Amino acid sequence: MYQRIRDMREDRDLPQRALAELLHISQATYSRYESGGLDVPSSALIALALYYGTSVDYLLGLTDDPAPYRR
């Protein structure tokens, strides 16, 4: 999961600071999410999935299909 959220950010050439602002956390906290130093809370996973247009399952590595769920 940690590598996947890092890869998605880097693929979009976004700094950690941009995602930290989206999640209303410090850049240091976001960095710890990506390094695995902190577990990513479910609310942050949902926000990241919505931001990237994917599913939480994709972020968690439960599927390799990045398509979001249909409502």
ZIZIKA-V645797 format. One record per pair of residues at least 24 apart in sequence whose C-alpha atoms are under 6 Angstrom apart, sorted by sequence separation. I is the first residue (numbers start at 0). J is the second residue. If there is no record, write none. Layout:
# ZIZIKA-V645797
((I J) (I J))
This chain:
# ZIZIKA-V645797
((5 33) (1 33) (1 35) (0 58) (0 59) (0 60))
